[in-house]
Amino acid sequence: MSDFSREELNLICLYDPGNLSGLLYELRDMEKVLMPDEKELRSLTAGVIRKLEKMTPEEYSRLSDMMIPPFGAFHFDENTLCETGE
């Protein structure tokens, strides 16, 4: 599986509909509307697409599972959220 930078993972998270082919579609669609001065984003997107095109659906699934925390992973009780340090 290709290694993705933090910026690449952020881009994937923003456009990922939940499957590899959908993600590739969304990224290519987004590329079409980039302005000429958005060279850095265009380059980042092209690199992500190249890496994703080399992945199998199984590799994508492992990547997706790695990025999405298990249900309830961010559960806090009332005391944790309202802690004032007093």
mmCIF file as gemmi writes it, N, C-alpha and C atoms, coordinates in Angstrom:
data_model
loop_
_atom_site.group_PDB
_atom_site.id
_atom_site.type_symbol
_atom_site.label_atom_id
_atom_site.label_alt_id
_atom_site.label_comp_id
_atom_site.label_asym_id
_atom_site.label_entity_id
_atom_site.label_seq_id
_atom_site.pdbx_PDB_ins_code
_atom_site.Cartn_x
_atom_site.Cartn_y
_atom_site.Cartn_z
_atom_site.occupancy
_atom_site.B_iso_or_equiv
_atom_site.pdbx_formal_charge
_atom_site.auth_seq_id
_atom_site.auth_asym_id
_atom_site.pdbx_PDB_model_num
ATOM 1 N N . MET Axp A 1 ? 0.849 -1.176 0 1 0 ? 1 A 1
ATOM 2 C CA . MET Axp A 1 ? 0 0 0 1 0 ? 1 A 1
ATOM 3 C C . MET Axp A 1 ? 0.891 1.234 0 1 0 ? 1 A 1
ATOM 4 N N . SER Axp A 2 ? 0.507 2.231 -0.78 1 0 ? 2 A 1
ATOM 5 C CA . SER Axp A 2 ? 1.274 3.469 -0.854 1 0 ? 2 A 1
ATOM 6 C C . SER Axp A 2 ? 1.193 4.233 0.455 1 0 ? 2 A 1
ATOM 7 N N . ASP Axp A 3 ? 2.268 4.925 0.751 1 0 ? 3 A 1
ATOM 8 C CA . ASP Axp A 3 ? 2.264 5.79 1.924 1 0 ? 3 A 1
ATOM 9 C C . ASP Axp A 3 ? 1.677 7.137 1.523 1 0 ? 3 A 1
ATOM 10 N N . PHE Axp A 4 ? 0.812 7.656 2.359 1 0 ? 4 A 1
ATOM 11 C CA . PHE Axp A 4 ? 0.185 8.942 2.098 1 0 ? 4 A 1
ATOM 12 C C . PHE Axp A 4 ? 0.654 9.942 3.138 1 0 ? 4 A 1
ATOM 13 N N . SER Axp A 5 ? 0.908 11.165 2.701 1 0 ? 5 A 1
ATOM 14 C CA . SER Axp A 5 ? 1.273 12.236 3.62 1 0 ? 5 A 1
ATOM 15 C C . SER Axp A 5 ? 0.021 12.692 4.367 1 0 ? 5 A 1
ATOM 16 N N . ARG Axp A 6 ? 0.209 13.476 5.383 1 0 ? 6 A 1
ATOM 17 C CA . ARG Axp A 6 ? -0.932 14.005 6.148 1 0 ? 6 A 1
ATOM 18 C C . ARG Axp A 6 ? -1.853 14.816 5.237 1 0 ? 6 A 1
ATOM 19 N N . GLU Axp A 7 ? -1.26 15.625 4.355 1 0 ? 7 A 1
ATOM 20 C CA . GLU Axp A 7 ? -2.061 16.438 3.438 1 0 ? 7 A 1
ATOM 21 C C . GLU Axp A 7 ? -2.869 15.551 2.49 1 0 ? 7 A 1
ATOM 22 N N . GLU Axp A 8 ? -2.24 14.474 2.017 1 0 ? 8 A 1
ATOM 23 C CA . GLU Axp A 8 ? -2.941 13.551 1.122 1 0 ? 8 A 1
ATOM 24 C C . GLU Axp A 8 ? -4.085 12.855 1.848 1 0 ? 8 A 1
ATOM 25 N N . LEU Axp A 9 ? -3.858 12.449 3.081 1 0 ? 9 A 1
ATOM 26 C CA . LEU Axp A 9 ? -4.919 11.807 3.862 1 0 ? 9 A 1
ATOM 27 C C . LEU Axp A 9 ? -6.069 12.778 4.125 1 0 ? 9 A 1
ATOM 28 N N . ASN Axp A 10 ? -5.739 14.036 4.379 1 0 ? 10 A 1
ATOM 29 C CA . ASN Axp A 10 ? -6.783 15.041 4.58 1 0 ? 10 A 1
ATOM 30 C C . ASN Axp A 10 ? -7.633 15.185 3.323 1 0 ? 10 A 1
ATOM 31 N N . LEU Axp A 11 ? -6.994 15.221 2.169 1 0 ? 11 A 1
ATOM 32 C CA . LEU Axp A 11 ? -7.719 15.331 0.907 1 0 ? 11 A 1
ATOM 33 C C . LEU Axp A 11 ? -8.619 14.112 0.707 1 0 ? 11 A 1
ATOM 34 N N . ILE Axp A 12 ? -8.09 12.942 1.001 1 0 ? 12 A 1
ATOM 35 C CA . ILE Axp A 12 ? -8.879 11.712 0.88 1 0 ? 12 A 1
ATOM 36 C C . ILE Axp A 12 ? -10.103 11.784 1.798 1 0 ? 12 A 1
ATOM 37 N N . CYS Axp A 13 ? -9.903 12.211 3.025 1 0 ? 13 A 1
ATOM 38 C CA . CYS Axp A 13 ? -11.021 12.304 3.972 1 0 ? 13 A 1
ATOM 39 C C . CYS Axp A 13 ? -12.105 13.264 3.483 1 0 ? 13 A 1
ATOM 40 N N . LEU Axp A 14 ? -11.686 14.347 2.853 1 0 ? 14 A 1
ATOM 41 C CA . LEU Axp A 14 ? -12.654 15.34 2.378 1 0 ? 14 A 1
ATOM 42 C C . LEU Axp A 14 ? -13.517 14.828 1.23 1 0 ? 14 A 1
ATOM 43 N N . TYR Axp A 15 ? -12.959 13.994 0.378 1 0 ? 15 A 1
ATOM 44 C CA . TYR Axp A 15 ? -13.658 13.591 -0.839 1 0 ? 15 A 1
ATOM 45 C C . TYR Axp A 15 ? -14.088 12.124 -0.868 1 0 ? 15 A 1
ATOM 46 N N . ASP Axp A 16 ? -13.792 11.377 0.155 1 0 ? 16 A 1
ATOM 47 C CA . ASP Axp A 16 ? -14.063 9.936 0.163 1 0 ? 16 A 1
ATOM 48 C C . ASP Axp A 16 ? -15.539 9.631 0.376 1 0 ? 16 A 1
ATOM 49 N N . PRO Axp A 17 ? -16.206 9.026 -0.633 1 0 ? 17 A 1
ATOM 50 C CA . PRO Axp A 17 ? -17.603 8.646 -0.451 1 0 ? 17 A 1
ATOM 51 C C . PRO Axp A 17 ? -17.765 7.241 0.13 1 0 ? 17 A 1
ATOM 52 N N . GLY Axp A 18 ? -16.645 6.553 0.379 1 0 ? 18 A 1
ATOM 53 C CA . GLY Axp A 18 ? -16.728 5.237 0.999 1 0 ? 18 A 1
ATOM 54 C C . GLY Axp A 18 ? -16.261 4.08 0.141 1 0 ? 18 A 1
ATOM 55 N N . ASN Axp A 19 ? -15.821 4.383 -1.088 1 0 ? 19 A 1
ATOM 56 C CA . ASN Axp A 19 ? -15.273 3.309 -1.918 1 0 ? 19 A 1
ATOM 57 C C . ASN Axp A 19 ? -14.226 3.886 -2.869 1 0 ? 19 A 1
ATOM 58 N N . LEU Axp A 20 ? -13.341 3.035 -3.335 1 0 ? 20 A 1
ATOM 59 C CA . LEU Axp A 20 ? -12.194 3.471 -4.138 1 0 ? 20 A 1
ATOM 60 C C . LEU Axp A 20 ? -12.62 4.12 -5.447 1 0 ? 20 A 1
ATOM 61 N N . SER Axp A 21 ? -13.503 3.494 -6.173 1 0 ? 21 A 1
ATOM 62 C CA . SER Axp A 21 ? -13.904 4.068 -7.459 1 0 ? 21 A 1
ATOM 63 C C . SER Axp A 21 ? -14.617 5.401 -7.271 1 0 ? 21 A 1
ATOM 64 N N . GLY Axp A 22 ? -15.414 5.511 -6.231 1 0 ? 22 A 1
ATOM 65 C CA . GLY Axp A 22 ? -16.091 6.776 -5.938 1 0 ? 22 A 1
ATOM 66 C C . GLY Axp A 22 ? -15.108 7.877 -5.565 1 0 ? 22 A 1
ATOM 67 N N . LEU Axp A 23 ? -14.093 7.521 -4.803 1 0 ? 23 A 1
ATOM 68 C CA . LEU Axp A 23 ? -13.077 8.501 -4.409 1 0 ? 23 A 1
ATOM 69 C C . LEU Axp A 23 ? -12.318 9.001 -5.624 1 0 ? 23 A 1
ATOM 70 N N . LEU Axp A 24 ? -11.933 8.091 -6.499 1 0 ? 24 A 1
ATOM 71 C CA . LEU Axp A 24 ? -11.238 8.495 -7.723 1 0 ? 24 A 1
ATOM 72 C C . LEU Axp A 24 ? -12.129 9.412 -8.564 1 0 ? 24 A 1
ATOM 73 N N . TYR Axp A 25 ? -13.398 9.081 -8.68 1 0 ? 25 A 1
ATOM 74 C CA . TYR Axp A 25 ? -14.336 9.915 -9.424 1 0 ? 25 A 1
ATOM 75 C C . TYR Axp A 25 ? -14.42 11.313 -8.816 1 0 ? 25 A 1
ATOM 76 N N . GLU Axp A 26 ? -14.585 11.385 -7.511 1 0 ? 26 A 1
ATOM 77 C CA . GLU Axp A 26 ? -14.733 12.68 -6.833 1 0 ? 26 A 1
ATOM 78 C C . GLU Axp A 26 ? -13.476 13.537 -6.988 1 0 ? 26 A 1
ATOM 79 N N . LEU Axp A 27 ? -12.306 12.938 -6.851 1 0 ? 27 A 1
ATOM 80 C CA . LEU Axp A 27 ? -11.067 13.7 -6.984 1 0 ? 27 A 1
ATOM 81 C C . LEU Axp A 27 ? -10.88 14.209 -8.415 1 0 ? 27 A 1
ATOM 82 N N . ARG Axp A 28 ? -11.185 13.369 -9.393 1 0 ? 28 A 1
ATOM 83 C CA . ARG Axp A 28 ? -11.077 13.807 -10.797 1 0 ? 28 A 1
ATOM 84 C C . ARG Axp A 28 ? -12.085 14.903 -11.107 1 0 ? 28 A 1
ATOM 85 N N . ASP Axp A 29 ? -13.266 14.79 -10.546 1 0 ? 29 A 1
ATOM 86 C CA . ASP Axp A 29 ? -14.291 15.81 -10.74 1 0 ? 29 A 1
ATOM 87 C C . ASP Axp A 29 ? -13.856 17.135 -10.112 1 0 ? 29 A 1
ATOM 88 N N . MET Axp A 30 ? -13.27 17.064 -8.93 1 0 ? 30 A 1
ATOM 89 C CA . MET Axp A 30 ? -12.787 18.264 -8.253 1 0 ? 30 A 1
ATOM 90 C C . MET Axp A 30 ? -11.667 18.922 -9.047 1 0 ? 30 A 1
ATOM 91 N N . GLU Axp A 31 ? -10.791 18.111 -9.662 1 0 ? 31 A 1
ATOM 92 C CA . GLU Axp A 31 ? -9.683 18.643 -10.457 1 0 ? 31 A 1
ATOM 93 C C . GLU Axp A 31 ? -10.177 19.544 -11.583 1 0 ? 31 A 1
ATOM 94 N N . LYS Axp A 32 ? -11.323 19.218 -12.138 1 0 ? 32 A 1
ATOM 95 C CA . LYS Axp A 32 ? -11.867 19.973 -13.272 1 0 ? 32 A 1
ATOM 96 C C . LYS Axp A 32 ? -12.207 21.416 -12.923 1 0 ? 32 A 1
ATOM 97 N N . VAL Axp A 33 ? -12.489 21.69 -11.657 1 0 ? 33 A 1
ATOM 98 C CA . VAL Axp A 33 ? -12.921 23.032 -11.278 1 0 ? 33 A 1
ATOM 99 C C . VAL Axp A 33 ? -11.825 23.846 -10.582 1 0 ? 33 A 1
ATOM 100 N N . LEU Axp A 34 ? -10.633 23.282 -10.495 1 0 ? 34 A 1
ATOM 101 C CA . LEU Axp A 34 ? -9.54 24.034 -9.878 1 0 ? 34 A 1
ATOM 102 C C . LEU Axp A 34 ? -9.16 25.231 -10.755 1 0 ? 34 A 1
ATOM 103 N N . MET Axp A 35 ? -8.852 26.31 -10.124 1 0 ? 35 A 1
ATOM 104 C CA . MET Axp A 35 ? -8.43 27.518 -10.832 1 0 ? 35 A 1
ATOM 105 C C . MET Axp A 35 ? -6.958 27.381 -11.218 1 0 ? 35 A 1
ATOM 106 N N . PRO Axp A 36 ? -6.525 28.129 -12.235 1 0 ? 36 A 1
ATOM 107 C CA . PRO Axp A 36 ? -5.133 28.039 -12.696 1 0 ? 36 A 1
ATOM 108 C C . PRO Axp A 36 ? -4.094 28.314 -11.599 1 0 ? 36 A 1
ATOM 109 N N . ASP Axp A 37 ? -4.429 29.159 -10.643 1 0 ? 37 A 1
ATOM 110 C CA . ASP Axp A 37 ? -3.463 29.483 -9.587 1 0 ? 37 A 1
ATOM 111 C C . ASP Axp A 37 ? -3.431 28.449 -8.463 1 0 ? 37 A 1
ATOM 112 N N . GLU Axp A 38 ? -4.252 27.421 -8.524 1 0 ? 38 A 1
ATOM 113 C CA . GLU Axp A 38 ? -4.287 26.383 -7.491 1 0 ? 38 A 1
ATOM 114 C C . GLU Axp A 38 ? -3.355 25.225 -7.865 1 0 ? 38 A 1
ATOM 115 N N . LYS Axp A 39 ? -2.13 25.58 -8.178 1 0 ? 39 A 1
ATOM 116 C CA . LYS Axp A 39 ? -1.141 24.604 -8.637 1 0 ? 39 A 1
ATOM 117 C C . LYS Axp A 39 ? -0.783 23.597 -7.561 1 0 ? 39 A 1
ATOM 118 N N . GLU Axp A 40 ? -0.667 24.049 -6.344 1 0 ? 40 A 1
ATOM 119 C CA . GLU Axp A 40 ? -0.294 23.143 -5.242 1 0 ? 40 A 1
ATOM 120 C C . GLU Axp A 40 ? -1.376 22.094 -5.002 1 0 ? 40 A 1
ATOM 121 N N . LEU Axp A 41 ? -2.633 22.528 -4.992 1 0 ? 41 A 1
ATOM 122 C CA . LEU Axp A 41 ? -3.739 21.589 -4.806 1 0 ? 41 A 1
ATOM 123 C C . LEU Axp A 41 ? -3.85 20.648 -6.005 1 0 ? 41 A 1
ATOM 124 N N . ARG Axp A 42 ? -3.621 21.16 -7.197 1 0 ? 42 A 1
ATOM 125 C CA . ARG Axp A 42 ? -3.664 20.32 -8.402 1 0 ? 42 A 1
ATOM 126 C C . ARG Axp A 42 ? -2.587 19.23 -8.325 1 0 ? 42 A 1
ATOM 127 N N . SER Axp A 43 ? -1.395 19.617 -7.9 1 0 ? 43 A 1
ATOM 128 C CA . SER Axp A 43 ? -0.294 18.665 -7.771 1 0 ? 43 A 1
ATOM 129 C C . SER Axp A 43 ? -0.587 17.623 -6.691 1 0 ? 43 A 1
ATOM 130 N N . LEU Axp A 44 ? -1.094 18.075 -5.567 1 0 ? 44 A 1
ATOM 131 C CA . LEU Axp A 44 ? -1.449 17.172 -4.474 1 0 ? 44 A 1
ATOM 132 C C . LEU Axp A 44 ? -2.51 16.17 -4.936 1 0 ? 44 A 1
ATOM 133 N N . THR Axp A 45 ? -3.526 16.667 -5.606 1 0 ? 45 A 1
ATOM 134 C CA . THR Axp A 45 ? -4.612 15.813 -6.079 1 0 ? 45 A 1
ATOM 135 C C . THR Axp A 45 ? -4.111 14.793 -7.091 1 0 ? 45 A 1
ATOM 136 N N . ALA Axp A 46 ? -3.285 15.231 -8.022 1 0 ? 46 A 1
ATOM 137 C CA . ALA Axp A 46 ? -2.737 14.318 -9.036 1 0 ? 46 A 1
ATOM 138 C C . ALA Axp A 46 ? -1.919 13.212 -8.381 1 0 ? 46 A 1
ATOM 139 N N . GLY Axp A 47 ? -1.138 13.561 -7.357 1 0 ? 47 A 1
ATOM 140 C CA . GLY Axp A 47 ? -0.345 12.561 -6.649 1 0 ? 47 A 1
ATOM 141 C C . GLY Axp A 47 ? -1.207 11.552 -5.917 1 0 ? 47 A 1
ATOM 142 N N . VAL Axp A 48 ? -2.276 12.024 -5.3 1 0 ? 48 A 1
ATOM 143 C CA . VAL Axp A 48 ? -3.196 11.122 -4.591 1 0 ? 48 A 1
ATOM 144 C C . VAL Axp A 48 ? -3.868 10.184 -5.592 1 0 ? 48 A 1
ATOM 145 N N . ILE Axp A 49 ? -4.294 10.722 -6.716 1 0 ? 49 A 1
ATOM 146 C CA . ILE Axp A 49 ? -4.94 9.892 -7.735 1 0 ? 49 A 1
ATOM 147 C C . ILE Axp A 49 ? -3.981 8.818 -8.23 1 0 ? 49 A 1
ATOM 148 N N . ARG Axp A 50 ? -2.734 9.183 -8.485 1 0 ? 50 A 1
ATOM 149 C CA . ARG Axp A 50 ? -1.746 8.19 -8.944 1 0 ? 50 A 1
ATOM 150 C C . ARG Axp A 50 ? -1.584 7.063 -7.929 1 0 ? 50 A 1
ATOM 151 N N . LYS Axp A 51 ? -1.492 7.417 -6.652 1 0 ? 51 A 1
ATOM 152 C CA . LYS Axp A 51 ? -1.337 6.398 -5.609 1 0 ? 51 A 1
ATOM 153 C C . LYS Axp A 51 ? -2.579 5.53 -5.493 1 0 ? 51 A 1
ATOM 154 N N . LEU Axp A 52 ? -3.758 6.155 -5.562 1 0 ? 52 A 1
ATOM 155 C CA . LEU Axp A 52 ? -5.003 5.393 -5.443 1 0 ? 52 A 1
ATOM 156 C C . LEU Axp A 52 ? -5.196 4.45 -6.617 1 0 ? 52 A 1
ATOM 157 N N . GLU Axp A 53 ? -4.783 4.86 -7.802 1 0 ? 53 A 1
ATOM 158 C CA . GLU Axp A 53 ? -4.931 4.013 -8.988 1 0 ? 53 A 1
ATOM 159 C C . GLU Axp A 53 ? -4.118 2.721 -8.873 1 0 ? 53 A 1
ATOM 160 N N . LYS Axp A 54 ? -3.094 2.726 -8.046 1 0 ? 54 A 1
ATOM 161 C CA . LYS Axp A 54 ? -2.256 1.543 -7.852 1 0 ? 54 A 1
ATOM 162 C C . LYS Axp A 54 ? -2.805 0.617 -6.764 1 0 ? 54 A 1
ATOM 163 N N . MET Axp A 55 ? -3.815 1.075 -6.04 1 0 ? 55 A 1
ATOM 164 C CA . MET Axp A 55 ? -4.36 0.307 -4.929 1 0 ? 55 A 1
ATOM 165 C C . MET Axp A 55 ? -5.436 -0.66 -5.385 1 0 ? 55 A 1
ATOM 166 N N . THR Axp A 56 ? -5.521 -1.757 -4.677 1 0 ? 56 A 1
ATOM 167 C CA . THR Axp A 56 ? -6.634 -2.684 -4.865 1 0 ? 56 A 1
ATOM 168 C C . THR Axp A 56 ? -7.775 -2.235 -3.944 1 0 ? 56 A 1
ATOM 169 N N . PRO Axp A 57 ? -8.988 -2.703 -4.199 1 0 ? 57 A 1
ATOM 170 C CA . PRO Axp A 57 ? -10.086 -2.382 -3.286 1 0 ? 57 A 1
ATOM 171 C C . PRO Axp A 57 ? -9.805 -2.834 -1.844 1 0 ? 57 A 1
ATOM 172 N N . GLU Axp A 58 ? -9.089 -3.928 -1.692 1 0 ? 58 A 1
ATOM 173 C CA . GLU Axp A 58 ? -8.76 -4.422 -0.348 1 0 ? 58 A 1
ATOM 174 C C . GLU Axp A 58 ? -7.797 -3.457 0.359 1 0 ? 58 A 1
ATOM 175 N N . GLU Axp A 59 ? -6.818 -2.956 -0.38 1 0 ? 59 A 1
ATOM 176 C CA . GLU Axp A 59 ? -5.879 -1.989 0.204 1 0 ? 59 A 1
ATOM 177 C C . GLU Axp A 59 ? -6.61 -0.701 0.57 1 0 ? 59 A 1
ATOM 178 N N . TYR Axp A 60 ? -7.521 -0.274 -0.294 1 0 ? 60 A 1
ATOM 179 C CA . TYR Axp A 60 ? -8.313 0.919 0.02 1 0 ? 60 A 1
ATOM 180 C C . TYR Axp A 60 ? -9.129 0.688 1.29 1 0 ? 60 A 1
ATOM 181 N N . SER Axp A 61 ? -9.708 -0.491 1.408 1 0 ? 61 A 1
ATOM 182 C CA . SER Axp A 61 ? -10.515 -0.801 2.58 1 0 ? 61 A 1
ATOM 183 C C . SER Axp A 61 ? -9.689 -0.711 3.863 1 0 ? 61 A 1
ATOM 184 N N . ARG Axp A 62 ? -8.463 -1.219 3.824 1 0 ? 62 A 1
ATOM 185 C CA . ARG Axp A 62 ? -7.581 -1.132 5.003 1 0 ? 62 A 1
ATOM 186 C C . ARG Axp A 62 ? -7.237 0.322 5.306 1 0 ? 62 A 1
ATOM 187 N N . LEU Axp A 63 ? -6.98 1.108 4.266 1 0 ? 63 A 1
ATOM 188 C CA . LEU Axp A 63 ? -6.69 2.536 4.45 1 0 ? 63 A 1
ATOM 189 C C . LEU Axp A 63 ? -7.893 3.236 5.06 1 0 ? 63 A 1
ATOM 190 N N . SER Axp A 64 ? -9.057 2.953 4.527 1 0 ? 64 A 1
ATOM 191 C CA . SER Axp A 64 ? -10.286 3.562 5.02 1 0 ? 64 A 1
ATOM 192 C C . SER Axp A 64 ? -10.539 3.188 6.481 1 0 ? 64 A 1
ATOM 193 N N . ASP Axp A 65 ? -10.35 1.923 6.806 1 0 ? 65 A 1
ATOM 194 C CA . ASP Axp A 65 ? -10.536 1.467 8.187 1 0 ? 65 A 1
ATOM 195 C C . ASP Axp A 65 ? -9.559 2.148 9.134 1 0 ? 65 A 1
ATOM 196 N N . MET Axp A 66 ? -8.351 2.404 8.653 1 0 ? 66 A 1
ATOM 197 C CA . MET Axp A 66 ? -7.334 3.043 9.471 1 0 ? 66 A 1
ATOM 198 C C . MET Axp A 66 ? -7.702 4.506 9.77 1 0 ? 66 A 1
ATOM 199 N N . MET Axp A 67 ? -8.363 5.157 8.831 1 0 ? 67 A 1
ATOM 200 C CA . MET Axp A 67 ? -8.665 6.582 8.99 1 0 ? 67 A 1
ATOM 201 C C . MET Axp A 67 ? -9.933 6.842 9.786 1 0 ? 67 A 1
ATOM 202 N N . ILE Axp A 68 ? -10.822 5.858 9.844 1 0 ? 68 A 1
ATOM 203 C CA . ILE Axp A 68 ? -12.097 6.046 10.531 1 0 ? 68 A 1
ATOM 204 C C . ILE Axp A 68 ? -12.024 5.361 11.895 1 0 ? 68 A 1
ATOM 205 N N . PRO Axp A 69 ? -12.14 6.144 12.972 1 0 ? 69 A 1
ATOM 206 C CA . PRO Axp A 69 ? -12.077 5.527 14.303 1 0 ? 69 A 1
ATOM 207 C C . PRO Axp A 69 ? -13.303 4.654 14.549 1 0 ? 69 A 1
ATOM 208 N N . PRO Axp A 70 ? -13.167 3.655 15.407 1 0 ? 70 A 1
ATOM 209 C CA . PRO Axp A 70 ? -14.303 2.794 15.72 1 0 ? 70 A 1
ATOM 210 C C . PRO Axp A 70 ? -15.444 3.608 16.324 1 0 ? 70 A 1
ATOM 211 N N . PHE Axp A 71 ? -16.659 3.138 16.1 1 0 ? 71 A 1
ATOM 212 C CA . PHE Axp A 71 ? -17.833 3.822 16.641 1 0 ? 71 A 1
ATOM 213 C C . PHE Axp A 71 ? -17.681 4.022 18.145 1 0 ? 71 A 1
ATOM 214 N N . GLY Axp A 72 ? -17.908 5.246 18.587 1 0 ? 72 A 1
ATOM 215 C CA . GLY Axp A 72 ? -17.83 5.541 20.01 1 0 ? 72 A 1
ATOM 216 C C . GLY Axp A 72 ? -16.435 5.867 20.503 1 0 ? 72 A 1
ATOM 217 N N . ALA Axp A 73 ? -15.454 5.943 19.621 1 0 ? 73 A 1
ATOM 218 C CA . ALA Axp A 73 ? -14.079 6.19 20.055 1 0 ? 73 A 1
ATOM 219 C C . ALA Axp A 73 ? -13.915 7.57 20.678 1 0 ? 73 A 1
ATOM 220 N N . PHE Axp A 74 ? -14.801 8.476 20.332 1 0 ? 74 A 1
ATOM 221 C CA . PHE Axp A 74 ? -14.681 9.838 20.858 1 0 ? 74 A 1
ATOM 222 C C . PHE Axp A 74 ? -15.757 10.154 21.883 1 0 ? 74 A 1
ATOM 223 N N . HIS Axp A 75 ? -16.231 9.129 22.532 1 0 ? 75 A 1
ATOM 224 C CA . HIS Axp A 75 ? -17.263 9.324 23.549 1 0 ? 75 A 1
ATOM 225 C C . HIS Axp A 75 ? -16.627 9.846 24.837 1 0 ? 75 A 1
ATOM 226 N N . PHE Axp A 76 ? -17.177 10.923 25.353 1 0 ? 76 A 1
ATOM 227 C CA . PHE Axp A 76 ? -16.739 11.486 26.627 1 0 ? 76 A 1
ATOM 228 C C . PHE Axp A 76 ? -17.956 11.6 27.521 1 0 ? 76 A 1
ATOM 229 N N . ASP Axp A 77 ? -17.741 11.407 28.807 1 0 ? 77 A 1
ATOM 230 C CA . ASP Axp A 77 ? -18.863 11.611 29.71 1 0 ? 77 A 1
ATOM 231 C C . ASP Axp A 77 ? -18.963 13.092 30.068 1 0 ? 77 A 1
ATOM 232 N N . GLU Axp A 78 ? -20.032 13.466 30.762 1 0 ? 78 A 1
ATOM 233 C CA . GLU Axp A 78 ? -20.271 14.875 31.091 1 0 ? 78 A 1
ATOM 234 C C . GLU Axp A 78 ? -19.121 15.483 31.892 1 0 ? 78 A 1
ATOM 235 N N . ASN Axp A 79 ? -18.558 14.729 32.815 1 0 ? 79 A 1
ATOM 236 C CA . ASN Axp A 79 ? -17.491 15.259 33.663 1 0 ? 79 A 1
ATOM 237 C C . ASN Axp A 79 ? -16.249 15.595 32.855 1 0 ? 79 A 1
ATOM 238 N N . THR Axp A 80 ? -15.936 14.794 31.861 1 0 ? 80 A 1
ATOM 239 C CA . THR Axp A 80 ? -14.766 15.036 31.025 1 0 ? 80 A 1
ATOM 240 C C . THR Axp A 80 ? -14.966 16.307 30.201 1 0 ? 80 A 1
ATOM 241 N N . LEU Axp A 81 ? -16.176 16.462 29.649 1 0 ? 81 A 1
ATOM 242 C CA . LEU Axp A 81 ? -16.433 17.623 28.793 1 0 ? 81 A 1
ATOM 243 C C . LEU Axp A 81 ? -16.485 18.915 29.579 1 0 ? 81 A 1
ATOM 244 N N . CYS Axp A 82 ? -16.942 18.855 30.814 1 0 ? 82 A 1
ATOM 245 C CA . CYS Axp A 82 ? -17.165 20.077 31.58 1 0 ? 82 A 1
ATOM 246 C C . CYS Axp A 82 ? -16.078 20.323 32.615 1 0 ? 82 A 1
ATOM 247 N N . GLU Axp A 83 ? -14.998 19.635 32.537 1 0 ? 83 A 1
ATOM 248 C CA . GLU Axp A 83 ? -13.94 19.774 33.522 1 0 ? 83 A 1
ATOM 249 C C . GLU Axp A 83 ? -13.397 21.201 33.494 1 0 ? 83 A 1
ATOM 250 N N . THR Axp A 84 ? -13.338 21.852 34.667 1 0 ? 84 A 1
ATOM 251 C CA . THR Axp A 84 ? -12.86 23.229 34.734 1 0 ? 84 A 1
ATOM 252 C C . THR Axp A 84 ? -11.514 23.337 35.425 1 0 ? 84 A 1
ATOM 253 N N . GLY Axp A 85 ? -11.046 22.277 35.999 1 0 ? 85 A 1
ATOM 254 C CA . GLY Axp A 85 ? -9.762 22.309 36.673 1 0 ? 85 A 1
ATOM 255 C C . GLY Axp A 85 ? -9.835 22.826 38.106 1 0 ? 85 A 1
ATOM 256 N N . GLU Axp A 86 ? -11.039 23.053 38.612 1 0 ? 86 A 1
ATOM 257 C CA . GLU Axp A 86 ? -11.188 23.545 39.988 1 0 ? 86 A 1
ATOM 258 C C . GLU Axp A 86 ? -11.138 22.422 40.982 1 0 ? 86 A 1
